[in-house]
Amino acid sequence: MEEKQFDRGTSLSIFVSDRREDLGALVAALAIAIGIVLLI
């Protein structure tokens, strides 16, 4: 029986893959950062 290397904590996700989820988070963070720079 194989054990998982790590536990994500939840299997609920709007994305199919971790890579797509990471990319979405990166884009969201970039958009927030640009928004903050433009407001200041």
N, C-alpha and C positions, 0 to 999 in steps of 0.2 A: 504494500500500500504506500503510495507516494504522498508526501506532505507538501503543502503549498509553501513556496519560499516566503511569501508575505500575504497578509490579509488586507484587502482593500477597505474593509469595514462595511461595505454594502455592495450589493450587486445591481442596485438601481442606478441607471444612468440613461441620459437621453442620447448618448453616443454609442456606436457599435463597438468601437475599439478604444483602447487606452491612448493610442497615438493621436486619434482624432480628438479625443477629449483634451489631451495636453495642448494640441494646436489651438483648439477653441479657447482654452484658458489663456494662452499666450496672446491671441488676438484681442480678447476682452481686456487683458491687462494693458496692452499697448494702446487700445482705444481710450481707456481711462486715463492713462498717463498723458496722452496727447490732449485730452479734454482739460486736464488740470493745468497743463502748460499754457493752453490758449486762454484759460480764465485768469491766469495770474499776469 
